[in-house]
Amino acid sequence: MADLDDLGDKGSPVFSLFEKLVRGKEHEMPEDRGAWAEWFNKRLEDYESQALPKMHIPELMGEAEFEKKLRENKDKLMIVKFWKHQCLPCLSYGPFLKKAEEELKKNPNVVFYSVDIKRPENLKLSAWQRIMGTPSLQTFHGMRQVGECIESTGYTGFMAHISKSLDYLKIT
């Protein structure tokens, strides 16, 4: 199995993470559906706390802070990751987003924020932004959303989207 950091745009990072979490553990899996869900959630918790690459993306809390950051960064490209804990697709994006974060922090005209939509203070914000599923990545400039949600599931596609946005907005 490929390491998640090396997946790029090849294959499904969600399936790869699922496989990573259960491969070799088949003998531990409970047969009862409820017990299996509990077992799998424990595996997700362990992965999130121990194996997921640590990111340094500031977390936004609520609409007021989101609007404040839009104003403060109106001349920059602001990337916002909407996600939630124990979300398999969200966690599978971790390795490529960590790599993207490292690359993008070199550009002073790009800022990256995170919104955990499970937090009660973020419920209105996620509804306001019409977040229908996670992870959702949105870009903003001039206090407005730029384009659609980023659908890429790999580093190369994500960085290509960001590069096109920077070129379009004439931000260097």
C-alpha positions as CSV (number, residue, x, y, z in Angstrom):
1,M,0.0,0.0,0.0
2,A,1.3,3.5,-0.9
3,D,2.0,5.9,1.9
4,L,-0.7,8.6,2.1
5,D,1.9,11.3,1.6
6,D,2.9,9.8,-1.8
7,L,-0.7,9.3,-3.1
8,G,-0.9,12.6,-4.8
9,D,-3.8,12.4,-7.2
10,K,-3.5,8.6,-7.7
11,G,-6.3,6.6,-6.2
12,S,-8.6,7.4,-3.3
13,P,-7.0,8.9,-0.2
14,V,-10.2,7.9,1.7
15,F,-9.9,4.3,0.7
16,S,-6.2,4.3,1.4
17,L,-6.7,5.6,4.9
18,F,-9.5,3.1,5.5
19,E,-7.2,0.3,4.4
20,K,-4.4,1.7,6.6
21,L,-6.7,1.7,9.6
22,V,-8.0,-1.9,9.2
23,R,-5.3,-3.9,7.4
24,G,-3.8,-6.5,9.6
25,K,-6.5,-5.8,12.2
26,E,-9.2,-8.1,10.7
27,H,-8.9,-10.5,13.6
28,E,-9.8,-7.7,16.0
29,M,-12.9,-6.5,14.2
30,P,-16.2,-7.2,16.0
31,E,-19.0,-8.8,14.0
32,D,-21.7,-6.8,15.7
33,R,-22.4,-3.7,13.6
34,G,-22.6,-1.3,16.6
35,A,-19.5,-2.7,18.2
36,W,-17.7,-2.5,14.8
37,A,-18.6,1.2,14.5
38,E,-17.2,1.8,18.0
39,W,-14.0,-0.2,17.2
40,F,-13.5,1.8,14.0
41,N,-14.2,5.2,15.7
42,K,-11.4,4.3,18.2
43,R,-9.1,3.6,15.3
44,L,-10.0,7.0,13.9
45,E,-9.4,8.7,17.2
46,D,-6.0,7.0,17.5
47,Y,-5.0,8.0,14.0
48,E,-6.1,11.6,14.5
49,S,-4.2,12.0,17.8
50,Q,-1.1,10.0,17.0
51,A,-0.4,9.5,13.2
52,L,-2.0,12.5,11.5
53,P,0.5,15.1,10.5
54,K,0.3,18.1,12.8
55,M,-0.8,21.2,11.0
56,H,-0.5,24.8,12.2
57,I,-3.6,26.1,10.5
58,P,-5.3,28.6,12.8
59,E,-8.9,27.7,13.7
60,L,-11.7,30.1,13.3
61,M,-14.6,30.2,15.8
62,G,-17.9,31.5,14.6
63,E,-19.2,34.1,12.1
64,A,-17.7,37.1,13.9
65,E,-14.2,35.8,13.7
66,F,-14.7,34.6,10.2
67,E,-15.8,38.0,9.1
68,K,-13.0,39.7,10.9
69,K,-10.4,37.5,9.1
70,L,-12.1,38.2,5.8
71,R,-11.6,42.0,6.4
72,E,-8.1,41.6,7.7
73,N,-7.1,39.4,4.7
74,K,-9.2,41.1,1.9
75,D,-6.1,41.7,-0.3
76,K,-4.8,38.1,0.2
77,L,-6.1,34.7,-0.9
78,M,-7.7,33.2,2.1
79,I,-8.2,29.4,2.1
80,V,-10.7,27.9,4.6
81,K,-10.9,24.2,5.3
82,F,-14.3,23.2,6.7
83,W,-13.9,19.8,8.4
84,K,-14.9,17.8,11.5
85,H,-13.1,15.4,13.9
86,Q,-13.4,11.7,13.1
87,C,-14.4,12.3,9.5
88,L,-12.6,9.7,7.4
89,P,-12.5,11.9,4.3
90,C,-11.3,14.9,6.3
91,L,-8.5,12.9,8.0
92,S,-7.5,11.4,4.6
93,Y,-6.8,15.0,3.3
94,G,-4.4,15.6,6.2
95,P,-1.1,14.5,4.6
96,F,-1.6,16.5,1.4
97,L,-2.9,19.6,3.2
98,K,0.1,19.5,5.5
99,K,2.4,19.5,2.5
100,A,0.3,22.3,0.9
101,E,0.5,24.3,4.2
102,E,4.3,24.1,4.2
103,E,4.5,25.3,0.6
104,L,1.8,28.1,0.9
105,K,3.2,29.6,4.1
106,K,6.2,30.8,2.0
107,N,3.7,33.1,0.2
108,P,2.8,36.2,2.3
109,N,-0.3,36.7,0.1
110,V,-1.9,33.4,1.1
111,V,-3.5,32.6,4.5
112,F,-5.0,29.3,5.6
113,Y,-7.7,28.8,8.2
114,S,-9.7,25.9,9.6
115,V,-13.3,25.6,10.8
116,D,-14.4,22.5,12.7
117,I,-18.1,22.4,11.8
118,K,-18.9,20.1,14.8
119,R,-18.3,22.9,17.2
120,P,-21.6,24.6,18.3
121,E,-20.2,28.1,17.6
122,N,-19.5,27.1,14.0
123,L,-22.9,25.7,13.1
124,K,-24.3,29.0,11.8
125,L,-21.1,29.7,9.9
126,S,-21.2,26.3,8.1
127,A,-24.9,26.8,7.2
128,W,-24.1,30.3,6.0
129,Q,-21.3,29.0,3.8
130,R,-23.6,26.2,2.6
131,I,-21.3,23.4,3.7
132,M,-23.1,20.2,2.8
133,G,-20.2,17.8,3.4
134,T,-16.7,17.6,4.7
135,P,-14.0,18.3,3.9
136,S,-14.9,21.4,2.0
137,L,-12.2,23.8,1.0
138,Q,-13.1,27.4,0.0
139,T,-11.1,30.3,-1.2
140,F,-11.8,34.0,-0.6
141,H,-10.5,37.4,-1.8
142,G,-11.8,40.9,-1.4
143,M,-14.2,39.6,1.3
144,R,-15.9,37.3,-1.2
145,Q,-15.7,33.6,-2.1
146,V,-13.7,33.0,-5.2
147,G,-14.9,30.1,-7.3
148,E,-16.4,26.9,-6.2
149,C,-15.3,24.6,-3.4
150,I,-12.0,22.9,-4.1
151,E,-12.8,19.3,-5.1
152,S,-9.2,18.0,-5.4
153,T,-8.2,15.0,-3.4
154,G,-4.5,15.4,-3.8
155,Y,-1.6,17.8,-3.5
156,T,-1.0,18.4,-7.2
157,G,-4.7,19.2,-8.0
158,F,-5.1,21.4,-4.9
159,M,-1.9,23.4,-5.6
160,A,-3.0,23.8,-9.3
161,H,-6.3,25.2,-8.1
162,I,-4.5,27.7,-5.8
163,S,-2.1,28.7,-8.5
164,K,-4.9,29.4,-11.0
165,S,-6.7,31.5,-8.3
166,L,-3.5,33.5,-7.6
167,D,-3.0,34.1,-11.3
168,Y,-6.6,35.1,-11.9
169,L,-6.6,37.5,-9.0
170,K,-3.1,38.8,-10.0
171,I,-1.7,38.1,-6.6
172,T,1.9,37.2,-6.5
